[in-house]
Amino acid sequence: MKSLNIILSLIFFVGLNISCNAQPEKKTRNSDLAAAESVEVFYFHNTRRCVTCQAVETESKDLVEELYRDKVTFLAYNLEEQDGKSKAGELGVSGQTLLIVSGETRINVTNEGFLNARTNPEKFKQIMKEKIDPLL
């Protein structure tokens, strides 16, 4: 029974990774992004969302509002709407993604969000804080 739970957990996490099309953390150069000196957190999602997808947005938004107020901006985009497609294209996003952007630095925290936002929100907030603080 224990091995069945482990196998099902692994399948769940692999499925999340594939369905959310997560991209690794990376730094890129883009003249539009380099001009920006602020820190922004972008959450890209689809119209139909599961409880975990909703938790990622809620916890990310709450963290930004609680800890950073005017220093960091949180923006959510629906990938199935025109403005979401546009912004996703600008940032090189192709699927559900949680992305921290500051100048030319992009930090993808999608995996951390989907693994922790619903089940361990405090851990998720700590990870987000560790990624955002050095950018301020």
URCORPE-V904778 format. One record per helix or strand. SS is the DSSP state (~ for helix, > for strand). FROM is the first residue (numbers start at 0). LEN is the number of residues. If there is no record, write none. Layout:
ss-><SS/SS>
from-><FROM/FROM>
len-><LEN/LEN>
This chain:
ss-><~/>/~/>/~/>/~/>/>/~/~>
from-><1/25/30/38/50/71/81/96/104/109/120>
len-><18/2/5/7/18/7/10/6/4/7/13>
